[in-house]
Amino acid sequence: MSEAAIVVEGLTRRFGEFTAVDGVTFSVHPGEIFGLLGPNGAGKTTVIRMLTGLLLPTSGGGRVAGADLLRESEAIKLRIGYMSQLFSLYADLTVDENISFFAGLYGVAGERLAARRDYVLGIAELEGQRQTLTGRLPLGWKQRLALGCAVLHEPGILFLDEPTSGVDPVARRRFWTLIDSLARQGTTVMVSTHYLEEAEYCHRVGLMNRGQLIALDRPAAVRASDPEQLLELVLAHRVPDVAGLVATLRQGPGVEDAVLFGRRVHLSVRDAGTARGALPAWLEERGIAVASLEPVAPSLEDAMVSLIRRAGGAVEG
């Protein structure tokens, strides 16, 4: 097997008394799409900032694209592409000017620049908008243009930090089609995301909580790792106080947790058979009529919520 594109061992970052990343160890294979998941404050962005050479580790270390995290941060910046969760283009420059600016940063010139400019305009579907101010573009187009500029210099590794935040589902699907295409061509992609349906596109995912890596595997394996049994509750009538309903359900017999899942509620329980027998009557006593209560296979979100709860819960605030 070829050398790992990214490898970190004991990666740690402290800010005064606060430990944002605590002894994280993992590797990413060449051409792999690796998803970094977790709630706000889990440490995802801090990990990405260290791996992109923007922040030095307090302790631990590793290599990115063959360069040492501690001693070669400037070399790392030239060998990777990076798209931050904050929009990374200049709104007051045209599409063409943004491409030229990033080309200058990465030393892309001459015939290569002409070819790469055509590539960026193609994936962003902006061939007829070269002189349009970037700030006037719809968000989905801005997003694809930012991705194109991040890979203008054809880096071997691409980092995407919450790249689809605020983008509609159709634009997100198109964006992930581009990511998959890049990975098929050999680009290693590390992406952090809040959208759990996006994580299903990743080859492997790492789940972080409170600065630690608490799960690392294929999405299907992470789903299967949840030891709790899951029931899906459908109510016979609409309940006006949904938050109150969820709080009530968490007090139900045998219930470990209750999470709103669209118009349904997923209940993590110790024993599905016992809970199915006891919960309907318990809810009826509280004026809540049950339409159905059936076992269901856990989603990645279900597994993530369960694993985070067992690891001490997410950071509040």
N, C-alpha and C positions, 0 to 999 in steps of 0.2 A: 504494500500500500504506500502511496506517495506521502510525503511529509504533510502533517496537518497545516492548514492555512492559518489557523489561530490556535494557540495553546496557552493556557494560563494556569498557574499553580499557586494556590494560597493568596489570590489577589485580594488586597485589603486597602480600604481608603477611609481614613478618619478625618473629621473636621472638628478639631478640639476634642471634646469629650464624646462627640457623637460618631459612631461607626456606621457609615453609609453602606459599605461593602465589607463583608466579613469572611475572609478565607475562602473565596470562590475558586473552584478548580473545574475546568472542562476544556475540551478541544473541539474544533470544527473542521470537518473534512473539506478538501477542495471540491468545489461545485455543489456544496450543500446549502440548502436554505435552512438556517437555524433561527428559530424564534425565541426571543427572550420575553417572558410573560411575567405578570405580577401586578399587584395593586399599586396605586400611587404611593411613593415613598419606599418601594421595595428595594431600590438600588439599581434599576435597569439602566437609567440614563447615566449614572455615575460609572457603571461598567463600560458602557459604550464610549464615554469621554476618555477613560483610561486607555481603551483599546485603540482609539483613534489618535492618540498622542496629545490630546488636549489637556490631560490631567495626569500627573505622576502618581503611581501607587504609594501608599504609606509603607506597605510591605508586600511581599510576594512578588511575582513577576510573570514573565511569559514572552511569547514572540508572536508578531503579526506580520504576515508576508515575509517571514525570514528575518525581521528586524526586532531587536530587543526592546521591550517596553521601557526599561529604565534608562538605557544609554542611546537609543536611536529613535527618539520620538519624531524628529524632523524627517528622517527617512521614511517612517511609517506614513506620515501625512502625504508624501509624494506617491506612495504605492497603493493607496486606497481611494475609494470614493466615499463621500459622506453626505447624507441628506438629513438635516436636523428636523426636529419636530416643529421648530419655528421656520417660517417660510424663508428659504435661503437665497432667493433671487432678489434683484434690485427692481422695485416697482417702477422707478422713474427712468429705467433703461428699456429700449425696445427688445424684442425677442432676439434679434440679431446681435445687439450690443451685449446682452447677457451671455450669449454663446461665445462672443469674442473675448469678453472679460475672463471667463473661466478657461478658455483656451490659452490665454496669456499666463494665467496662474500655473498651468500644468505644462507649459512649453510645447503646446500643439500648434504647429504652423505649416505654411505652405500647402502642398497637395494633400497632406494628411488632414489639415484643418478643413479643407473643402469637403473631403469625404466624410469627416466626422460631423460637420455642420449639417450635411444632408441627412445623416443618420439621426441626429437629434431632432431635426425638424420633422422627420418621418415618424418617429415613435410618438412625438408630441402632437402630430397631425396639425402642424402649424406652417406648412409649406407656403401658404398664401398670406401669412400673418407676420412676416419677418420684421416689418417696420411698425408693428403694433406695440404700444407701451405694455410692458408685462403686467403692470398693475390693473389693466383693463380686461385681462383675460379671465374667463370663468375658472373657478378653483381647480376643477379636474384637469384643465389644460396647463395651468401653472404647475400642478403636481407632476405631470408628465415631463414638462420642460425642465423642472428641477432635477428629476431623475436623469434625464438626458445629459444635463450639465455635470452631474455627479459622475457619470461614466464616460465623459467626453474623451478622457485620456486612456480609456480601456484598462481600468485597474483590475487586478485579479481578485480583489476583495471589496465588497460594497457594504457599507453600514447605513441602515435606515432606522432613524429614531422616531417612532410614532408617525410614519410618513402619510397616513391616510386620515389623520384626525380631522373631523369636520367635513369629510368628503362623502357625497351620496353613495349608496350601495352600488349603482351601476358604474360610477367612476372608479370605485375601489376594486371592482372585479376586473376592469380593464387594466388597472395599475398592476394587479397581481399576475395578469397574463404576461405583462412585460417582465416582471421579476422572474417568472418561471422560464421565460425565453432566455434571459441572461444566464440563469443557472444551467440550463441545458447547453449553453455555449461554453461553460466552464467557470463562470464567475461564482465565487463564494459570496453568499449573502447572509448577513446577520441583521435581523429586523426585530425591533420591539414594537408591541402593539397592545392596545386595549381591547381590540375586537377579536373575540375568541373564535369566531367563524373563520377569520383570516389565519389563525394559527393552524387550522387544519391543512392549509396549503404547505406548511413547513415539513421538511423531512424529519427534523427532531425539534423538540422544544425544551427549554430550561425554565422552570418555574422558580421565581425568586420571592422571598418574603423576609422583611426585616433584615435585608442585607445578605441573606444566605440563600444558596441554591438548594431548594428542598425537593426538587424532582427534575429528572433529566432522561428523556426517552422519546420515542416516536409518539405522536398524538394519540394513536389508538392504544398504545401501551400505558400512557398516562391515564387515559379514561378507565382502563381495566384495572389500574392499581388502586382505585378507591375501594377500601374494604367495606364501606357502608352500603346498605341496600337502599334503593330509591323507589318512591311511590309518586305517581302524578295524580294530583287532586284537581278535579273539575267540580265546581259548585253548581248547584241547581239554579241559583239566582245570583244576580249581580250584587256584590257587597260594596257599599259606598266607601267604607273605611278600609282600604286594602292594607295599609300599614298596620292598622290595628289587628286585622285578620292574621297577617304573618306573625305578629308578636304573640297572638293567642295560640296559633299552631305550634309555635316553638315550645309551648308548655304542655303539648298533648302527650298522651301516653306512648312511650317508646320513641318519641321524636327527638333526634339530635339537632336538626336544623330545618328551617323552612325558607325557601328562596322563590321569589316571584319569577315566573318564567313565561313571559307574555301574559296571556289570560289564564294561565294555569299556575299551580304552585307545586314545586318539587319538594318532597319531604325526604330528608335523610333519616333513616330509621335503623334501630338495632336489629329488628327482626320483622320482615315484611308481613309474614303471616299473622303474627300477633297484632301488629299495628293496624292491619286491614280489618281485623275483628273488633278492635276496641275504638278506633277513631270515629267511625260514623256516628255511633251512639253518643260519644263524648261531644261531638260537634253539634248534634241535634239538641242536646241539653243546653247549648249556648245559642240556639236559634239559627244555626248554620246548616243548611240542607246540602247534602252531598249528591252530585249526579253520578260521579264515578271516582274510584280510588284504585288504581291499577299499577302493578310494577312496570317500570320503564328503564331502559338502558341509560346509563349516565352520559351526559354530554361532556365535552371538555370543560365547559364552565362549571358543571356540577362537581367534577373531580377536582378542579382548581379550588373552588370554594371549600370543599371538604378538606383538602390537603393543607390549605392556608389556616383553616380553623384548628386543625390538629397541630400545626406548627406555631401556635400562639396567637393567631389572628392577625389581621392587617393593622398597620399603624393607624391610629386615629388622627383625624384632621387632614 
